[in-house]
Amino acid sequence: MSREKRKYELKQRAADMASTHLRIAEAAIELHGTVGPARTTLSAVAERAGVERRTLYRHFPTEAELFDACSAHYFGAHPWPDLAAWRGIRDPHERLAYALDELYAYYERTAPMLRNVLRDAEVNDLARAAVAPLHEYLEAAAKVLVTGRRGLMGAAVRHALAFSTWDSLASNAVKRADAVALVTALVERASRT
């Protein structure tokens, strides 16, 4: 066998492995977004990906490794709003309104997944670990938005940033612009206390 043919076969095998790996992660993501991580079985992931369970285990020996791959792929495809852009807005009121509009737009795009994963994080350690980076991001976002303010601001801003706050308003048919205005007013009121 020629050296060139061997290199081609190795490259093709690696590409096939990467494709299968991605297909399995995407199948798990689809299930997490529809039924939630706690109700997603490895058998269902394998079936959705069109692979046998042993193939799934070759790519992801543990469920934790599958969760890590899903989280990395999902959050890579759905990046959080850029905090640097928020920092660049000097006026605290404008910064807050801009930030909430961006964050609530993100929540609109990712609601089914976040709703399921945050729900399951209450009872599932792997789901809890999967959303830890989101909680870290929201804490960093709160620090950006609280800068230069006082009073009950920290609690009000954290409440404003929470997915559950947006979800409550959205489930009551409050449009994003109205939700931003309402929550911004709440935070502004807290800053005077």
N, C-alpha and C positions, 0 to 999 in steps of 0.2 A: 504494500500500500504506500502510495507516495505521501510525502510529508505534507504537501498542499492539501490533499484530500483529507488527511487526518485533521488538520487545522480547521478545515471547513466543517467536518463532522462535529468536532468539539464546539465550534462556534454555534452551529445549528442546535446542538443538544443544550447548550447554555441558554440560547434564546427560547427554546421550547420549555425549559425549566422555569425561566423567568415569566413566561406567559402563563404557565400553569399556576405559579405562585400568585401572580396578580389576579388571575381568575378566581382562585380560592378566596383571597382577601376581599375581592369585590362581591363575591357571593355572600360572605359573612356580613359585609357592610349592608347589602340589600336586606338581609334578614334582620339585622339589628335595627334598621330604619323602619321595618314593617311590623315585626312582632316583638322586638326588643332583645337585648343580649341575654336576659335571663331565660327567655323562651326559645332561644336559638340553640339547636342541637348540632353536634358535629356531623351527624348523619344528614341533616337538612342542608348544611353547608356543602358537604360533598356532593349531594344530589344536585343542588343548585349550580354548583361549579362544573358538574358533568364529570366528576372523578370518583374513584373508589376511595373508601375511607383510608386504606393503607397509603394511597397517594397523598391524601390530606396530611396524614401523620408524618410522611417523609418530608413534607414542606414545613409543617408546623407540629413538632413533636409534643408540644403542650398547648393547652387552650390559652395560656397566658401569652405565648408567642404569637398566636393568631390574633388575640386582642391587640397586642402591640402593633402588629402589622396593619390591622384595620384602622387603628387610631392614627398612626402615622400617615397612612394613605388618605384617610378621610380629611383630617385636618390640613394635610398638604394640598388637597384639592379644594378645600373650603377654608382659606386663611382668614384669621380674625382681622378686624379693621386695624389699621396702622396707628399705633399710639404716637409715633413721631409727628404725624399730621395733627393730632390733637394738641400736642405740646406747642406747636407753632401758632396756635390761636391764643392771643394775649387776653382778650376779654373772657372772663370766666363763664358768663352767661352764654355767649356765642360758642365757646368751647364745649360746654355741656350739651347744648342743643345739637351741635354738629356731631358730637360723639354718640349721643343717643340715637340720632337719625341713622348713623352708620351701623351701630350695634343692632338696632331693631330691624334694619334691612337684612343684616346677617341672620338674625333669628328667624325672619320670614323665610329665608332660603333654606334654613337648616332645621326648621321646627320639628318635623317628624322624627328625625334622628335624635335631636337633643331631648325631646320629650320622652322618648323611650329610654335613652341611656341614663338621663338624670333620674327618671323613675326607678330604673333597675339598680342604680348606684346606691339606693337606700338599702338594698338587700344582697347585692352581689359585689364581692371584693374586686373582681376583674373590671366590672363596669365602673366602680368607684375609682380605681386606678386610671381607667381610660379618660375620665373627666377631670382628673387632677390638674392637667395642664390648662384646661379651660378655667378652672377656679383660680389658678395662679395668674392667668392673663387678666381675669376680671379684677383681681386684687391690684395688679399693676395699673390697670385702667382707673380704678378708684383713686389711687395715689396721684395720678395725672390730673384728675378732675377736682380733687380736694385741695390741691396746691393753692395757697393764698386765701383760703376760706377758714371759717371757724364754726363753733357751735355744733349743732347736730348734723353737720354736713356729712361727716364720714358715714354715718348710718343711713342717711337719706340717699347719698350717692350709691352706696352698695345696694340698697333696695332698688334704686332706679336701674342699675345695671343687671340685676338678676333676671335670668330667663323667665322665672315664675311671674315676675311683675309684667313683663311684656306679654307673656302667654295669657295671663288673666285679662289684660286689656284686649288683646286680639280675639280671645274667645267671646268677648262681649261686643264684637264688631266695631271696636274703636280703631279707626284708621291710623296709620303710622304717624302722620303729621299731628293728629290730635293727641295721640299717646305721648309724643315728644313734648308737645306744649303742656300737657297736663303734668307729666312727671317733672319737667323742668320747673314748672311753677311750684310743685311740692318741694323740690330741692332748694329753690330760691327762698321759699318761706322758711325752711329749716336753717338756712344760713343767717337769718335774722334773729334766731332764738339763742 
